[in-house]
Amino acid sequence: MDTKRIHPPFLIGLRTLLGDRGGDVIYPCIQDLVENGLPVAKFSPADRTPTRQDITQYIAAWCKHAGLIEEDCRGWLIEYCVGMLSSISRTSTSGIRHSTKSNVNYIYRADIPFVCECDDNPFSAQCGGNCPVYADMQARLMERKSREPVIDYAAEQPVETFETRKPSVRETYKDQFETALQVIRSEMEKGSERKTILKLLDERGFKTRTGKKWTYSILGNEQSRIREGHEGQGNCAR
């Protein structure tokens, strides 16, 4: 069955929004996801199949990277998620719309960067050396793999000297930690076990707020903070 004949021409709409930039910033993985959605058949039972929210955040981060304003991204992405991703979600149409709005708001407000994993992207989307940012993304992957938190002698140096030379560990890991929290919230909403969430964080290379590897106890503490935050919001609403 050809999904491109059933659903609205999302790629055409995207190119219209981007104008002359479209040919340069619609990378192979994005075009594949926009035209075909998630190829569920490519994933074996042992694999973790990406969720609708995974794809939503990925494309939202790309929209910001491509220069789309938040309003244009939100309008287009909501219709795309409803049209192309409903089949991999148990959420109602209204729920998908609301969730997409929240994800776009989060990505744009938190300034989450667009970073793919090239040929090893979690969506099994098309990729190749012909992608305009392939070399840059490969370099980012190598940098991320080789980066380790630098904390040697930090306590022995004067505060002023240390701060002028490099950011603190918390500052270094701030953006990716915020992304990790979003993943944790999403998995908690789905009812995922702590073991599953821990494995997911490790697979994606996420570190804690201080650059350490996630453990059961650290994850449990962050989950408690998230629950307390939700309870606080509920009390305010009442």
ZAROMAR-458545 format. One record per residue (C-alpha): residue in three letters; residue number from 0; x, y, z; chain. Coordinates in steps of 0.02 Angstrom, whole numbers, padded with zeros to 5 digits. Example, Ala and Ser with C-alpha at 12.3 -4.5 7.8 and 13.67 -1.06 7.14 Angstrom:
// ZAROMAR-458545
(site ALA,0,(00615,-00225,00390),A)
(site SER,1,(00684,-00053,00357),A)
END
This chain:
// ZAROMAR-458545
(site MET,0,(00000,00000,00000),A)
(site ASP,1,(00070,00169,-00051),A)
(site THR,2,(00056,00288,00097),A)
(site LYS,3,(00107,00435,-00012),A)
(site ARG,4,(-00056,00417,-00111),A)
(site ILE,5,(-00162,00403,00045),A)
(site HIS,6,(-00092,00547,00146),A)
(site PRO,7,(-00075,00731,00100),A)
(site PRO,8,(00086,00780,00009),A)
(site PHE,9,(00182,00824,00166),A)
(site LEU,10,(00347,00841,00074),A)
(site ILE,11,(00272,00969,-00045),A)
(site GLY,12,(00205,01068,00101),A)
(site LEU,13,(00374,01063,00185),A)
(site ARG,14,(00463,01123,00029),A)
(site THR,15,(00338,01264,00014),A)
(site LEU,16,(00375,01321,00192),A)
(site LEU,17,(00563,01313,00164),A)
(site GLY,18,(00563,01396,-00006),A)
(site ASP,19,(00734,01403,-00090),A)
(site ARG,20,(00815,01322,00062),A)
(site GLY,21,(00722,01159,00039),A)
(site GLY,22,(00844,01079,-00080),A)
(site ASP,23,(00989,01107,00040),A)
(site VAL,24,(00913,01061,00208),A)
(site ILE,25,(00792,00919,00173),A)
(site TYR,26,(00919,00783,00211),A)
(site PRO,27,(00893,00602,00153),A)
(site CYS,28,(00836,00542,00325),A)
(site ILE,29,(00708,00683,00339),A)
(site GLN,30,(00640,00652,00164),A)
(site ASP,31,(00626,00467,00200),A)
(site LEU,32,(00531,00495,00363),A)
(site VAL,33,(00418,00626,00285),A)
(site GLU,34,(00372,00519,00135),A)
(site ASN,35,(00365,00348,00216),A)
(site GLY,36,(00347,00369,00404),A)
(site LEU,37,(00429,00236,00512),A)
(site PRO,38,(00470,00072,00423),A)
(site VAL,39,(00412,-00041,00565),A)
(site ALA,40,(00449,-00197,00463),A)
(site LYS,41,(00635,-00158,00472),A)
(site PHE,42,(00638,-00185,00660),A)
(site SER,43,(00652,-00358,00736),A)
(site PRO,44,(00562,-00406,00898),A)
(site ALA,45,(00730,-00388,00988),A)
(site ASP,46,(00753,-00209,00930),A)
(site ARG,47,(00681,-00056,01015),A)
(site THR,48,(00558,00018,00892),A)
(site PRO,49,(00561,00209,00895),A)
(site THR,50,(00402,00291,00958),A)
(site ARG,51,(00296,00427,00881),A)
(site GLN,52,(00371,00548,01007),A)
(site ASP,53,(00549,00499,00957),A)
(site ILE,54,(00512,00545,00776),A)
(site THR,55,(00417,00702,00826),A)
(site GLN,56,(00562,00772,00927),A)
(site TYR,57,(00688,00723,00794),A)
(site ILE,58,(00594,00813,00655),A)
(site ALA,59,(00553,00962,00768),A)
(site ALA,60,(00739,00983,00806),A)
(site TRP,61,(00774,00974,00620),A)
(site CYS,62,(00639,01105,00583),A)
(site LYS,63,(00725,01226,00701),A)
(site HIS,64,(00893,01183,00625),A)
(site ALA,65,(00821,01214,00451),A)
(site GLY,66,(00762,01388,00501),A)
(site LEU,67,(00574,01361,00514),A)
(site ILE,68,(00489,01472,00640),A)
(site GLU,69,(00401,01381,00781),A)
(site GLU,70,(00226,01420,00715),A)
(site ASP,71,(00263,01347,00542),A)
(site CYS,72,(00346,01195,00617),A)
(site ARG,73,(00201,01164,00735),A)
(site GLY,74,(00066,01181,00601),A)
(site TRP,75,(00152,01066,00477),A)
(site LEU,76,(00214,00938,00604),A)
(site ILE,77,(00045,00915,00687),A)
(site GLU,78,(-00035,00865,00522),A)
(site TYR,79,(00113,00753,00480),A)
(site CYS,80,(00105,00663,00647),A)
(site VAL,81,(-00083,00636,00631),A)
(site GLY,82,(-00070,00579,00450),A)
(site MET,83,(00088,00474,00453),A)
(site LEU,84,(00120,00418,00632),A)
(site SER,85,(-00054,00373,00698),A)
(site SER,86,(-00025,00193,00647),A)
(site ILE,87,(00119,00173,00770),A)
(site SER,88,(00030,00260,00914),A)
(site ARG,89,(-00113,00213,01029),A)
(site THR,90,(-00150,00396,01062),A)
(site SER,91,(-00307,00477,00994),A)
(site THR,92,(-00299,00609,00858),A)
(site SER,93,(-00330,00749,00982),A)
(site GLY,94,(-00197,00674,01096),A)
(site ILE,95,(-00071,00669,00954),A)
(site ARG,96,(-00107,00852,00914),A)
(site HIS,97,(-00083,00904,01095),A)
(site SER,98,(00074,00798,01115),A)
(site THR,99,(00150,00870,00956),A)
(site LYS,100,(00119,01048,01014),A)
(site SER,101,(00206,01008,01179),A)
(site ASN,102,(00354,00928,01092),A)
(site VAL,103,(00379,01073,00973),A)
(site ASN,104,(00367,01196,01118),A)
(site TYR,105,(00497,01095,01215),A)
(site ILE,106,(00619,01081,01070),A)
(site TYR,107,(00612,01266,01026),A)
(site ARG,108,(00615,01329,01206),A)
(site ALA,109,(00754,01213,01265),A)
(site ASP,110,(00857,01249,01108),A)
(site ILE,111,(00885,01063,01074),A)
(site PRO,112,(01010,01042,00930),A)
(site PHE,113,(00979,00930,00781),A)
(site VAL,114,(01103,00786,00788),A)
(site CYS,115,(01078,00628,00687),A)
(site GLU,116,(01176,00467,00700),A)
(site CYS,117,(01206,00454,00513),A)
(site ASP,118,(01197,00274,00450),A)
(site ASP,119,(01158,00212,00626),A)
(site ASN,120,(01009,00327,00651),A)
(site PRO,121,(00877,00246,00763),A)
(site PHE,122,(00741,00258,00630),A)
(site SER,123,(00830,00155,00496),A)
(site ALA,124,(00800,00304,00383),A)
(site GLN,125,(00898,00332,00223),A)
(site CYS,126,(01072,00405,00245),A)
(site GLY,127,(01231,00423,00144),A)
(site GLY,128,(01384,00523,00103),A)
(site ASN,129,(01283,00630,-00017),A)
(site CYS,130,(01197,00713,00132),A)
(site PRO,131,(01260,00895,00147),A)
(site VAL,132,(01293,00876,00334),A)
(site TYR,133,(01357,00697,00334),A)
(site ALA,134,(01538,00743,00369),A)
(site ASP,135,(01488,00867,00505),A)
(site MET,136,(01374,00741,00590),A)
(site GLN,137,(01509,00608,00582),A)
(site ALA,138,(01630,00728,00666),A)
(site ARG,139,(01502,00765,00802),A)
(site LEU,140,(01478,00580,00833),A)
(site MET,141,(01665,00553,00851),A)
(site GLU,142,(01677,00701,00969),A)
(site ARG,143,(01534,00637,01075),A)
(site LYS,144,(01611,00464,01088),A)
(site SER,145,(01780,00532,01138),A)
(site ARG,146,(01717,00666,01257),A)
(site GLU,147,(01736,00629,01442),A)
(site PRO,148,(01701,00748,01586),A)
(site VAL,149,(01858,00844,01633),A)
(site ILE,150,(01858,00862,01822),A)
(site ASP,151,(02042,00836,01869),A)
(site TYR,152,(02108,00966,01991),A)
(site ALA,153,(01950,01071,01973),A)
(site ALA,154,(01933,01089,02162),A)
(site GLU,155,(02114,01145,02179),A)
(site GLN,156,(02103,01291,02058),A)
(site PRO,157,(02037,01463,02105),A)
(site VAL,158,(01856,01481,02053),A)
(site GLU,159,(01891,01632,01943),A)
(site THR,160,(02031,01546,01849),A)
(site PHE,161,(01932,01386,01820),A)
(site GLU,162,(01777,01475,01756),A)
(site THR,163,(01873,01578,01630),A)
(site ARG,164,(01957,01425,01555),A)
(site LYS,165,(01809,01308,01531),A)
(site PRO,166,(01626,01289,01580),A)
(site SER,167,(01577,01183,01729),A)
(site VAL,168,(01533,01000,01706),A)
(site ARG,169,(01349,01040,01736),A)
(site GLU,170,(01354,01175,01601),A)
(site THR,171,(01440,01056,01481),A)
(site TYR,172,(01305,00923,01500),A)
(site LYS,173,(01156,01039,01525),A)
(site ASP,174,(01078,01026,01350),A)
(site GLN,175,(01094,00838,01333),A)
(site PHE,176,(01033,00813,01512),A)
(site GLU,177,(00875,00911,01473),A)
(site THR,178,(00848,00797,01323),A)
(site ALA,179,(00876,00645,01434),A)
(site LEU,180,(00743,00709,01555),A)
(site GLN,181,(00621,00726,01412),A)
(site VAL,182,(00654,00545,01364),A)
(site ILE,183,(00629,00491,01545),A)
(site ARG,184,(00463,00585,01556),A)
(site SER,185,(00404,00507,01394),A)
(site GLU,186,(00448,00331,01451),A)
(site MET,187,(00367,00360,01621),A)
(site GLU,188,(00207,00413,01534),A)
(site LYS,189,(00210,00250,01438),A)
(site GLY,190,(00236,00152,01598),A)
(site SER,191,(00410,00088,01551),A)
(site GLU,192,(00508,-00002,01686),A)
(site ARG,193,(00663,00080,01759),A)
(site LYS,194,(00772,-00055,01680),A)
(site THR,195,(00704,-00013,01508),A)
(site ILE,196,(00731,00174,01532),A)
(site LEU,197,(00908,00146,01595),A)
(site LYS,198,(00951,00041,01443),A)
(site LEU,199,(00878,00173,01326),A)
(site LEU,200,(00980,00313,01407),A)
(site ASP,201,(01138,00208,01391),A)
(site GLU,202,(01104,00164,01209),A)
(site ARG,203,(01085,00348,01164),A)
(site GLY,204,(01243,00398,01256),A)
(site PHE,205,(01156,00513,01379),A)
(site LYS,206,(01248,00564,01537),A)
(site THR,207,(01183,00632,01702),A)
(site ARG,208,(01183,00816,01747),A)
(site THR,209,(01365,00795,01805),A)
(site GLY,210,(01424,00692,01657),A)
(site LYS,211,(01414,00523,01742),A)
(site LYS,212,(01338,00361,01680),A)
(site TRP,213,(01156,00335,01730),A)
(site THR,214,(01126,00213,01872),A)
(site TYR,215,(00967,00146,01953),A)
(site SER,216,(00985,00262,02102),A)
(site ILE,217,(01019,00418,01999),A)
(site LEU,218,(00874,00379,01882),A)
(site GLY,219,(00761,00348,02033),A)
(site ASN,220,(00806,00518,02107),A)
(site GLU,221,(00769,00608,01943),A)
(site GLN,222,(00604,00515,01925),A)
(site SER,223,(00556,00571,02100),A)
(site ARG,224,(00592,00752,02053),A)
(site ILE,225,(00485,00734,01896),A)
(site ARG,226,(00339,00662,01997),A)
(site GLU,227,(00355,00799,02128),A)
(site GLY,228,(00352,00929,01990),A)
(site HIS,229,(00192,00855,01918),A)
(site GLU,230,(00111,00851,02089),A)
(site GLY,231,(00161,01032,02117),A)
(site GLN,232,(00082,01084,01952),A)
(site GLY,233,(-00076,00990,01999),A)
(site ASN,234,(-00087,01080,02166),A)
(site CYS,235,(-00065,01248,02080),A)
(site ALA,236,(-00204,01206,01959),A)
(site ARG,237,(-00318,01167,02104),A)
END
